[in-house]
Amino acid sequence: MKVAVLGKGKTGKKVIEKLGVHNEHTVFDSTNPPTIEKLKGHDIIISFLPGEPFLNYLDVLIDSKIPVVTGSTGFEWPSETASKLSKNGTPWVRAHNFSLGMNLVHEMIKVLAKADKLFESPNFKIHEIHHIMKIDAPSGTAISWQDWSKHKCDITSARTGDVVGDHKLTIETETEDIIVQHQAKDRGIFAAGALWSAQKIMAGEVPAGLNDFNDIAIKELL
């Protein structure tokens, strides 16, 4: 497949590395911004741009009618995005975190969400750690974990060094603590998840519209 890579930051570079010599690709950034004309001929677009630049290109990407896999975060999606994609028949996949292992965590948290059936007033806490360059806090993944838990969580954040991503959910009860933790060791896991999503799109396994990575990956576990 011919891939248009938007952004060559830390994760974008991992995408480029994994594409290697076996997949033709073009890198777009501020010095070579994507246009509908430049995007022609590409099979798929993968973006790990920061939120603001991604939003600046959003209309161009939609109008290109090329499928998109995006890990861009730190912004609110325009409400009409999903309907536009459904209307023009283009499948997109988005994620705060493209770790395939995160989908196993999702299934675990769905079980942990039932804690109040066994314990009286369990306390849900999430602590997340990322590198010092990450702007948004709490992370999108931490917010997703709270949504999955179906409980109001006490969320705390830390920014230090070059930590790729460390998330820990603790359920505190009077007699015991239950902990689920996910540590990303290398940004390559996000690139791998994005490319896995791209392959699912190319295989026709992703419907038109704005799809969540988690929903696509969970089908593999059913």
C-alpha positions as CSV (number, residue, x, y, z in Angstrom):
1,M,0.0,0.0,0.0
2,K,1.1,3.6,-0.6
3,V,0.9,5.5,2.6
4,A,0.8,9.3,3.3
5,V,2.5,9.9,6.7
6,L,1.5,13.1,8.4
7,G,4.1,14.3,10.8
8,K,7.6,12.9,11.5
9,G,7.7,13.4,15.2
10,K,8.6,10.6,17.7
11,T,5.8,8.3,16.7
12,G,5.7,9.4,13.1
13,K,9.3,8.3,12.7
14,K,8.3,4.9,14.1
15,V,5.6,4.6,11.4
16,I,8.2,5.4,8.7
17,E,10.6,2.9,10.2
18,K,8.0,0.1,10.2
19,L,6.9,0.9,6.6
20,G,10.5,0.4,5.6
21,V,11.3,-0.5,2.0
22,H,8.2,-2.7,1.5
23,N,5.6,0.0,1.4
24,E,5.8,3.2,-0.7
25,H,5.2,6.3,1.4
26,T,5.3,10.1,1.4
27,V,6.0,12.2,4.4
28,F,4.0,15.4,4.9
29,D,4.8,18.1,7.4
30,S,4.9,21.9,7.7
31,T,7.5,22.1,4.9
32,N,5.5,19.8,2.7
33,P,1.8,20.3,3.7
34,P,-0.8,17.8,2.3
35,T,-3.1,19.0,-0.4
36,I,-5.7,17.1,-2.3
37,E,-3.5,17.0,-5.4
38,K,-0.5,15.7,-3.4
39,L,-2.5,13.0,-1.7
40,K,-3.8,11.6,-4.9
41,G,-2.6,8.0,-5.5
42,H,-2.1,7.2,-1.8
43,D,-4.1,4.3,-0.4
44,I,-4.2,5.5,3.2
45,I,-3.1,8.4,5.4
46,I,-1.6,7.9,8.9
47,S,-1.3,10.9,11.2
48,F,0.4,11.4,14.4
49,L,0.4,15.2,14.1
50,P,-0.4,17.3,17.2
51,G,-4.0,18.3,17.4
52,E,-3.9,21.9,16.0
53,P,-2.0,21.1,12.8
54,F,-4.3,18.0,12.3
55,L,-7.4,20.2,12.6
56,N,-5.9,22.6,10.1
57,Y,-5.7,19.8,7.5
58,L,-9.0,18.1,8.5
59,D,-11.1,19.5,5.6
60,V,-8.4,18.5,3.1
61,L,-8.2,15.0,4.5
62,I,-12.0,14.5,4.4
63,D,-12.2,15.9,0.9
64,S,-9.5,13.6,-0.4
65,K,-11.8,10.6,0.3
66,I,-8.7,8.6,1.4
67,P,-9.0,6.5,4.5
68,V,-7.2,7.9,7.6
69,V,-5.7,6.3,10.7
70,T,-5.0,9.0,13.3
71,G,-3.5,9.1,16.7
72,S,-3.6,12.9,16.8
73,T,-4.9,14.1,20.2
74,G,-5.4,17.2,22.2
75,F,-8.5,18.6,20.4
76,E,-12.2,18.3,20.1
77,W,-13.6,16.5,17.0
78,P,-16.0,18.8,15.0
79,S,-19.4,17.3,15.4
80,E,-20.1,16.9,11.7
81,T,-16.9,14.8,11.0
82,A,-18.5,11.4,11.4
83,S,-21.5,12.3,9.2
84,K,-19.2,13.7,6.5
85,L,-17.2,10.5,6.4
86,S,-20.2,8.3,6.3
87,K,-21.6,10.4,3.5
88,N,-18.6,10.1,1.3
89,G,-18.0,6.4,2.2
90,T,-14.6,6.8,3.8
91,P,-13.5,4.7,6.7
92,W,-11.3,6.4,9.4
93,V,-9.9,5.0,12.6
94,R,-8.9,7.2,15.5
95,A,-7.3,6.4,18.9
96,H,-5.8,8.1,21.9
97,N,-3.6,5.1,22.2
98,F,-2.8,2.6,19.4
99,S,-1.4,-0.1,21.7
100,L,-3.0,-3.4,20.8
101,G,-2.4,-4.5,24.4
102,M,-4.7,-1.7,25.5
103,N,-7.6,-3.7,24.2
104,L,-6.9,-6.5,26.6
105,V,-6.9,-3.8,29.4
106,H,-10.3,-2.6,28.1
107,E,-11.7,-6.1,28.7
108,M,-10.2,-6.2,32.1
109,I,-11.6,-2.8,33.1
110,K,-15.1,-3.9,31.9
111,V,-15.0,-6.6,34.5
112,L,-13.5,-4.3,37.2
113,A,-16.4,-1.9,36.6
114,K,-18.6,-4.4,38.4
115,A,-16.6,-4.0,41.6
116,D,-19.5,-2.4,43.5
117,K,-21.4,-5.6,43.2
118,L,-18.9,-7.2,45.5
119,F,-17.6,-4.3,47.6
120,E,-19.3,-1.4,49.4
121,S,-18.2,2.0,47.9
122,P,-15.0,1.0,46.1
123,N,-12.8,4.0,45.3
124,F,-11.5,4.2,41.7
125,K,-8.1,6.0,41.1
126,I,-6.1,6.4,37.9
127,H,-2.5,7.7,37.8
128,E,-0.9,8.4,34.4
129,I,2.7,9.3,33.6
130,H,4.0,10.7,30.2
131,H,7.0,12.5,28.8
132,I,7.5,16.2,29.6
133,M,6.5,17.3,26.0
134,K,3.0,15.9,26.3
135,I,0.6,18.9,26.6
136,D,-2.7,17.4,27.5
137,A,-3.4,16.2,31.0
138,P,-5.0,14.0,32.0
139,S,-4.2,11.8,28.9
140,G,-6.9,10.7,26.5
141,T,-6.2,7.2,27.6
142,A,-6.8,8.0,31.3
143,I,-10.1,9.5,30.3
144,S,-11.0,6.4,28.3
145,W,-10.1,4.2,31.3
146,Q,-12.5,6.3,33.4
147,D,-15.3,5.9,30.8
148,W,-14.6,2.1,30.6
149,S,-14.8,1.8,34.4
150,K,-18.2,3.5,34.5
151,H,-17.1,5.2,37.7
152,K,-15.9,8.7,38.6
153,C,-12.2,8.3,39.1
154,D,-9.7,10.4,40.9
155,I,-7.3,11.0,38.0
156,T,-3.7,12.3,38.7
157,S,-1.0,13.0,36.1
158,A,2.8,13.4,36.0
159,R,5.1,14.6,33.3
160,T,8.7,13.4,33.5
161,G,11.6,12.5,31.3
162,D,10.8,10.6,28.1
163,V,8.2,8.2,29.5
164,V,6.2,6.8,26.6
165,G,3.1,6.1,28.6
166,D,2.3,4.5,32.0
167,H,-1.3,4.1,33.2
168,K,-2.4,2.5,36.5
169,L,-6.0,1.9,37.7
170,T,-6.4,1.2,41.4
171,I,-9.6,0.1,43.0
172,E,-9.4,0.7,46.7
173,T,-11.7,-1.2,49.2
174,E,-11.6,-1.5,52.9
175,T,-9.8,-4.8,52.8
176,E,-7.9,-5.0,49.5
177,D,-6.6,-3.1,46.5
178,I,-7.0,-4.2,42.9
179,I,-4.5,-2.8,40.4
180,V,-4.3,-2.9,36.6
181,Q,-1.3,-1.3,34.9
182,H,-0.2,-0.8,31.3
183,Q,3.3,0.4,30.5
184,A,4.3,1.3,27.0
185,K,8.0,0.4,26.5
186,D,8.5,1.8,23.1
187,R,6.6,4.2,20.7
188,G,6.8,1.5,18.1
189,I,3.7,-0.1,19.7
190,F,1.6,2.8,18.6
191,A,3.0,2.7,15.0
192,A,2.3,-1.1,14.9
193,G,-1.3,-0.5,16.0
194,A,-1.8,2.2,13.5
195,L,-0.4,0.0,10.7
196,W,-2.6,-2.9,11.9
197,S,-5.6,-0.6,11.6
198,A,-4.5,0.5,8.1
199,Q,-4.4,-3.2,7.0
200,K,-7.9,-3.8,8.4
201,I,-9.1,-0.8,6.4
202,M,-7.4,-2.1,3.2
203,A,-9.0,-5.5,3.8
204,G,-12.4,-4.0,3.8
205,E,-13.0,-4.8,7.5
206,V,-13.7,-1.2,8.7
207,P,-17.0,0.5,7.8
208,A,-17.2,4.1,6.5
209,G,-17.3,6.7,9.2
210,L,-15.3,7.7,12.2
211,N,-14.3,4.5,14.0
212,D,-12.6,4.0,17.3
213,F,-9.6,1.8,17.3
214,N,-10.8,0.0,20.3
215,D,-14.1,-1.1,18.6
216,I,-12.1,-2.5,15.6
217,A,-9.6,-4.4,17.8
218,I,-12.2,-5.8,20.2
219,K,-13.7,-7.7,17.4
220,E,-10.5,-9.8,17.3
221,L,-11.2,-10.8,20.9
222,L,-14.8,-11.9,20.5
